[in-house]
Amino acid sequence: MKPEAVTSLAETYLAGPGLRTYTLVLGLVVDVAAAIQAYPLARAMMGSALASSRAKRATVATAILLAQPQRI
């Protein structure tokens, strides 16, 4: 996944946290919400009113990169 795509997906998630899955190429899907729940720092960052939007975006992007895509 290209860095721009990860950043865009993170921004999309932050704009509307209802986003659950994102389809990659070749029938692979990333569950963004599950990726965030699996990454302790992302859980803490999303629940913090003190975290900046930039920090939240970077943390969500990291969670997306650490996620293991699933076949649909």
Protein Blocks (a to p, Z undefined) as FASTA:
>chain_A
ZZklmmmmmmmmmmmmmbmbdcdeehiacdfklmmmmmmklmmmmmpmkbcfklmmmmmm
mmmmmpccddZZ
